[in-house]
Amino acid sequence: MSEEIEKLRTLQKEREALKNRLTGKVVEKQKKIENQTESQCPECGSRQLVHDYERAELVCQQCGLVIDAEFIDRGPEWRAFDHDQRMKRSRVGAPMTFTIHDKGLSTMIDWRNRDSYGRAISSKNRAQLYRLRKWQRRIRVSNATERNLAFALSELDRMASALGLPRNVRETAAVVYRDAVDKNLIRGRSIEGVAAAALYAACRQCSVPRTLDEIAEVSRVSRKEIGRTYRFISRELGLKLLPTSPIDYVPRFCSGLQLKGEVQSRAVEILRQAGERELTSGRGPTGVAAAAIYISSILGGERRTQREVAEVAGVTEVTIRNRYKELAEKLDIEIIL
């Protein structure tokens, strides 16, 4: 009798395993079909698809065909009208981030002396909560490696805040630094130097360029050391970074000089023409960008002096003078001073 029961159990397990395998294959097939339909328009073959969340539709931007309708909204089912309401109704924590040494996955005891219901904690339990909070801070960093990583990431965040860099640059810099740690490239070098070099590499990767002088101003190491460390980590990590384009500097410089969008567009066009005629090669991108902006400001009727442009761009007036004369001569631009 027991043997028959064992046989039945074995058959049942085999049947379930087969069923799971078949179900998995069907699901994979459905996912492949969904990905194919969602990544390409069946009518015109365009890949420019837009999710219209108000109408719950997937629309082709090229021909206007509605590819999918009534798709599932994966957002929260509740609504919030201010930050406090959003925090109160949210049931999840912050997303994972590389800018914190534990990737933001550890818990944190709040500094406010209140429980989960918002009630004040009695004075009897406050001493215990204070001790728990202190030990919680201590055990978040378990060894010297984590302590160094926490220090480096806080240094990265400080420099990025001083330069006003966006979130994606900070995340990229943290990933570059973690890769350097994994390959043991920190040994024999200062943490601040490697962190500054990682931030410089991240700026170039994300097309938000900052010069070595700007990075050196907010860091605690010299320009020479940052440049040396950057060359070393880019070689060891195999970072394929193209030389920075003068066009990438134009929006920031125009914003600093409070110039209109028309002037910015004209400066970009001047730099494009200069790039086609290879006038930008072998010259500092900041100097060429500053010269193009200077020419554009004169042509657009929003004249800025060479000193004003030089202060914003971080170059000398002589550099701007030489570069703008070259551009004006080679591109046949008539400038009335």
ZITABEL-V183911 format. One record per residue. PHI is phi as a letter, one per 40 degrees, with the letter a starting at -180 (* if undefined). D_FIRST is the distance of its C-alpha to the first C-alpha in Angstrom with 2 decimals. Layout:
# ZITABEL-V183911
phi/d_first
PHI/D_FIRST
PHI/D_FIRST
This chain:
# ZITABEL-V183911
phi/d_first
*/0.00
c/3.80
c/5.42
c/5.27
c/6.43
c/8.79
c/10.01
c/10.79
c/12.57
c/14.44
c/15.56
c/16.70
c/18.66
c/20.25
c/21.25
c/22.82
c/24.63
c/26.01
c/27.09
c/28.88
c/30.57
c/31.85
c/33.02
c/34.83
c/36.60
c/37.73
c/39.05
c/40.90
c/42.42
c/43.57
c/45.10
c/46.97
c/48.35
c/49.38
c/51.12
c/52.93
c/54.14
c/55.08
c/56.98
a/59.15
c/60.95
c/59.95
c/63.48
b/65.84
g/63.52
c/64.84
b/62.79
c/64.87
b/62.41
b/62.93
c/60.47
c/62.23
c/60.28
c/62.44
c/61.54
f/58.12
b/59.16
b/59.19
b/62.63
c/64.26
c/67.49
c/69.13
b/68.82
g/67.51
c/64.34
c/61.61
c/58.54
b/55.99
b/56.26
f/54.48
c/52.66
c/50.86
c/53.08
c/51.41
c/53.95
c/53.68
c/53.42
b/56.22
b/59.97
b/62.31
b/66.11
a/67.01
c/65.69
c/64.82
c/62.82
c/60.98
c/60.11
c/58.95
c/56.66
c/55.25
b/51.70
b/51.76
c/53.86
c/56.33
c/55.24
c/54.60
b/57.88
c/59.00
c/62.15
b/60.38
c/59.13
b/55.58
g/55.67
g/55.83
c/52.16
c/52.86
c/53.48
a/56.92
c/58.10
c/60.84
c/64.38
c/64.81
c/63.99
b/61.84
c/58.18
c/55.89
c/57.41
g/60.95
c/61.89
c/64.11
c/62.49
c/64.06
c/66.47
c/64.18
c/61.42
c/63.82
c/64.31
c/60.56
c/60.34
c/63.30
c/61.56
c/58.32
c/60.39
c/62.21
c/59.06
c/57.49
c/60.50
c/60.26
c/56.57
c/56.84
b/58.62
c/56.61
a/58.64
c/61.96
c/60.68
c/59.56
c/62.82
c/64.89
c/62.90
c/63.44
c/67.17
c/67.48
c/65.78
c/67.96
c/70.98
d/69.89
c/69.59
c/73.03
c/74.72
c/73.05
c/74.19
c/77.73
c/77.83
g/76.27
c/73.48
c/70.65
c/66.97
c/65.83
c/68.36
c/67.06
c/63.45
c/64.57
c/66.63
c/63.71
c/61.48
c/64.28
c/64.71
c/60.97
c/60.97
c/63.95
c/62.15
c/59.04
c/61.35
f/63.22
c/66.53
c/67.62
d/68.34
g/72.10
b/72.89
c/73.51
c/70.82
c/73.50
c/74.69
c/71.27
c/70.51
c/73.87
c/73.28
c/69.81
c/71.45
c/74.17
c/71.61
c/69.61
c/72.85
c/73.55
c/70.00
c/70.09
f/73.67
b/75.05
c/77.42
b/79.13
c/81.69
c/81.36
c/84.28
c/82.47
c/79.32
c/81.54
c/83.31
c/80.16
c/78.56
b/79.62
b/80.19
c/82.92
c/82.96
c/83.19
c/80.00
c/78.03
c/79.21
c/78.37
c/74.88
c/74.23
c/75.18
c/72.92
c/69.75
c/70.32
c/70.60
c/67.57
c/65.29
g/66.58
c/67.91
c/69.64
b/72.27
c/75.20
d/78.65
c/79.17
c/81.02
d/84.14
c/82.77
c/79.96
c/82.66
d/84.64
d/82.71
c/82.84
c/86.51
c/87.50
c/85.68
c/87.54
c/90.85
f/90.00
c/90.64
c/89.61
c/86.92
c/89.61
c/90.99
c/87.51
c/86.86
c/90.24
c/89.56
c/86.22
c/88.04
c/90.72
c/88.06
c/86.30
c/89.61
c/90.30
c/86.87
c/87.53
c/90.84
f/89.26
c/91.50
c/88.68
c/87.60
g/88.83
b/89.72
c/88.06
c/85.95
c/87.17
c/90.83
c/90.40
c/88.46
c/91.16
c/93.93
c/92.23
c/91.88
c/95.54
c/96.68
c/94.46
c/95.76
c/99.35
c/98.62
c/96.71
g/99.54
b/97.58
d/99.44
b/98.02
c/100.04
c/99.00
c/98.68
c/96.24
c/94.05
c/94.28
c/93.15
c/90.05
c/89.14
g/89.88
b/92.36
c/96.15
c/98.75
c/100.03
c/96.61
c/96.56
c/100.16
c/99.51
c/96.29
c/97.67
c/100.77
c/98.62
c/96.44
c/99.47
c/101.32
c/98.50
c/97.12
f/100.61
b/100.12
c/103.39
b/103.42
b/106.30
c/106.57
